[in-house]
């Protein structure tokens, strides 16, 4: 029984990864992200260079912010109101992002990274 559950979870994870990162260059990539004290989920977002990226970020517990300095993004996230952030991943590398709206004692830990892979 445990093996079946493990296989089902692994299959669902693989399907989710395929949906989040379509093959081919320059395609649209839509990724749903949640923000809550003190984490983004997922905390690592992987896309391909040239992808048009559409992040739909929902703050679950309070207002937060999303700052991705490498792409000049700093978006306020209102609690419960999904924010859509769109940009083209036009450079490869690993780029940090973080909460840009003070959200409490763990605010400085609330961060993640965008990984843009070469085609």
C-alpha positions as CSV (number, residue, x, y, z in Angstrom):
1,X,0.0,0.0,0.0
2,X,2.8,2.4,0.9
3,X,4.5,1.7,-2.4
4,X,1.3,2.6,-4.3
5,X,1.0,5.9,-2.4
6,X,4.6,6.7,-3.1
7,X,4.2,6.0,-6.8
8,X,1.1,8.1,-7.0
9,X,2.8,11.0,-5.3
10,X,5.9,10.6,-7.6
11,X,3.6,10.5,-10.7
12,X,1.7,13.6,-9.6
13,X,4.9,15.5,-8.9
14,X,6.3,14.6,-12.3
15,X,3.1,15.7,-14.0
16,X,3.1,19.0,-12.1
17,X,6.7,19.6,-13.1
18,X,5.9,19.0,-16.8
19,X,2.9,21.3,-16.6
20,X,5.0,24.1,-15.0
21,X,7.9,23.9,-17.5
22,X,6.7,23.1,-21.1
23,X,9.3,22.0,-23.6
24,X,10.6,24.3,-26.3
25,X,11.8,27.8,-26.3
26,X,9.9,31.0,-25.8
27,X,6.7,29.3,-24.7
28,X,4.6,30.5,-21.9
29,X,5.2,29.1,-18.4
30,X,2.4,29.6,-15.8
31,X,3.3,28.9,-12.2
32,X,1.1,29.2,-9.1
33,X,3.0,30.3,-6.0
34,X,1.8,30.9,-2.5
35,X,3.3,33.2,0.1
36,X,2.9,32.9,3.9
37,X,4.9,33.4,7.0
38,X,7.8,32.9,6.2
39,X,8.0,31.0,2.9
40,X,7.2,30.9,-0.8
41,X,5.9,27.6,-2.2
42,X,7.6,26.6,-4.3
43,X,10.7,28.3,-3.1
44,X,12.7,27.3,-6.3
45,X,11.1,28.1,-9.6
46,X,12.8,26.6,-12.7
47,X,12.1,27.9,-16.3
48,X,14.0,27.9,-19.6
49,X,15.8,30.9,-21.0
50,X,13.4,32.7,-23.4
51,X,10.2,31.5,-21.7
52,X,7.5,34.0,-21.1
53,X,6.9,33.5,-17.3
54,X,3.6,34.1,-15.7
55,X,3.7,33.9,-11.9
56,X,0.3,33.8,-10.1
57,X,1.2,34.5,-6.4
58,X,-1.3,34.4,-3.6
59,X,-0.5,35.7,-0.1
60,X,-2.4,33.4,2.2
61,X,-2.0,34.8,5.7
62,X,-1.3,38.6,5.4
63,X,0.1,41.1,2.9
64,X,3.6,40.2,1.6
65,X,5.7,41.3,-1.3
66,X,7.7,39.7,-4.2
67,X,11.0,41.2,-5.2
68,X,13.0,39.7,-8.1
69,X,15.6,42.3,-8.5
70,X,17.3,40.7,-11.6
71,X,14.2,41.3,-13.6
72,X,13.2,44.6,-12.0
73,X,10.1,43.2,-10.2
74,X,8.8,44.4,-6.9
75,X,5.1,43.5,-6.5
76,X,2.9,44.1,-3.4
77,X,0.9,40.9,-2.6
78,X,-2.5,41.6,-0.9
79,X,-3.8,38.9,1.3
80,X,-6.1,36.5,-0.6
81,X,-5.8,38.5,-3.9
82,X,-3.8,36.6,-6.5
83,X,-1.2,38.8,-8.1
84,X,-0.1,38.1,-11.7
85,X,3.6,38.9,-12.5
86,X,4.7,38.4,-16.1
87,X,8.2,38.7,-17.6
88,X,10.5,37.1,-20.1
89,X,13.3,35.0,-18.7
90,X,15.9,36.5,-21.1
91,X,19.0,35.6,-19.1
92,X,20.2,32.3,-17.8
93,X,21.4,31.8,-14.2
94,X,20.1,31.6,-10.6
95,X,18.4,34.7,-9.3
96,X,17.2,35.3,-5.7
97,X,13.8,36.6,-4.8
98,X,12.4,37.6,-1.4
99,X,9.5,39.1,0.4
100,X,9.7,42.9,0.1
101,X,6.9,43.8,2.6
102,X,8.0,43.3,6.3
103,X,5.9,40.4,7.6
104,X,7.3,39.7,11.1
105,X,10.3,38.3,12.8
106,X,11.0,35.7,10.1
107,X,10.8,38.2,7.2
108,X,14.5,37.9,6.3
109,X,14.1,34.1,5.9
110,X,11.3,34.5,3.3
111,X,13.1,34.0,0.1
112,X,13.7,31.7,-2.8
113,X,15.3,31.5,-6.2
114,X,14.5,31.6,-9.9
115,X,16.6,29.2,-11.9
116,X,16.7,30.1,-15.6
117,X,18.2,27.2,-17.6
118,X,19.8,27.5,-21.1
119,X,17.7,25.9,-23.8
